[in-house]
Amino acid sequence: MKITHHSIKVRLTFVTIAFTLLITLTIVAVSLFQLQQAARTSLLQSVEFNLHIATGLINADIQNLDRLRTVASIHPLTFDFLLADNYARPGTVLHSQLTEYMAQNPSVSFLRRLIVMDYDLTRRVQVGIFADRIPVRPHVLYMVGDFHTDIHPQWLGIAYDPYAISGSEPIIYKISQIRHGRDAQTIGYIYIALSTVAILSPLSGYPFLEQGNLYLTVGNTNYRIEDNRFIEMPLTFYNARPARNIPLNATTEITTFTNGRRYIAVSSPIGNTGLVLTQTFPSGIILDEIFLMVRILLVICLGVTILAFIIGRSVNQMARETEALMEDRLENEKKKHELEYKMLQNQVNPHFLYNTLNSIKWMASIQNATGIVEMTVSLSRLLMSVAKINKTMVPLTRELGLLEDYFVISRYRFGGSITTEINVPEEFLDSMIPIFTLQPIAENAIIHGIAASSGVGTITIGASLQEDGLLEITIEDNGIGMDEETVRKLLEDESDNQGLFNKVGIRNVHARLQYEYGPDCGIRIESEPGKFTRVIVLIPRG
């Protein structure tokens, strides 16, 4: 059979069509995979962010009240009450003192009762915010358990208040020992009960996933939170294994498990209370997030298939005339799908921003928006400044302005426990400095200095002129401090810290300044463990 030039064109055209379909299906498969991974990451980060905010608010109230228990367990008046032969007057004084401490506690509304009692449960002092109560007698005290055996450093569980007349309000409680003497002999006990509203109140605006559940773990018991109720329910992870996603916070755990279906669990501890908040949800809802995108891709594939079929039927009449057109069309189709692929990738970012803004909105509602305006304005101003920066050198006053916006955001991030003092003489404000020299140092002071200590501290920034003419800028914090080995590693290690905008570590800033100005410039660090860290930046006064 004679093969004509026309038949060869027809075969080549069908090969071209088949090749086009193969490319299209490949792009669709890769797009779906990338989109699913991006949607999964975005959803997990949103859930983790919301849990982190909720646990932070809950932890603040519980820790505030637990400090009252700690004060009562070591207070001299407590020992006077428990050890004196005549304990009537010491008991009255102790009650007054505890009532005064309680009134000064910012979370006092969640305290139901705090009872100080001796080892034999014959002496008792009770304070708290309670509308009703029954007389605290020895046989009544045993309603909560055996004080001599039910001792645990963490919260024991959720139950109805056994000392309330109505018994209608669930509480979370703890029993701890009071020790005295060199041998730390147990001379008494403290029972503390908090209203579970301390947990439910911060969760009132929590954006639950419709197909998920929220659990609170207290000791070895799990409770599902539903309709402002705590329902005791086992939380069993079958075939559990760590998820491949890396959490934003080191204390967060992300686990995949099966329970008829495949689930994902995101767990965040509530400070050092021993309580854990866990959000579970079916992994399949991630596919629901991209269902609309899948339909768009299917429509595109169907359109390409129909287009290819039409071209195939008409190719016998137009083989010669449309050869060049088909080649152009193939190239255009490839570019089109590449652009669609990039478009689908970029659509994940608005999804993440939506979740983030939703979380900010929620945070504003539960905090009565007292600081959200200031935080948002600072973030907007900071990002706008970064977007407009096209120079590597800026005046020191500009660098300090960026730093002040960053401090505003950091104060809200760490609960307003960080204060700053900028004492830079006006004569140095016009000195030129490489952009973003101070921000990584300030961030290191906050995260590794103050937050690693008590979480409360001050960062002081000053400037002076040395005898050799170099401008000395100091950033000092009263945080955890460092030993000499840690200081050496900070300036010599190759690793970088994750900054607000890029991976810019202190070592990089040091090297950058030395490359710019020479070996006499750069960074010096002075620190004393447990007291302070002072970072000194040396640059020419330009």
Beta strands, then each sheet from edge to edge (+ up, - down):
strand 1: 111-118
strand 2: 124-127
strand 3: 157-160
strand 4: 170-180
strand 5: 185-195
strand 6: 213-218
strand 7: 221-226
strand 8: 229-232
strand 9: 238-242
strand 10: 253-258
strand 11: 262-269
strand 12: 276-282
strand 13: 393-395
strand 14: 418-423
strand 15: 432-434
strand 16: 457-465
strand 17: 470-477
strand 18: 522-528
strand 19: 532-540
sheet 1: 2+ 1- 5+ 4- 3+
sheet 2: 8+ 7- 6+ 12- 11+ 10- 9+
sheet 3: 13+ 15-
sheet 4: 14+ 16+ 17- 19+ 18-
end
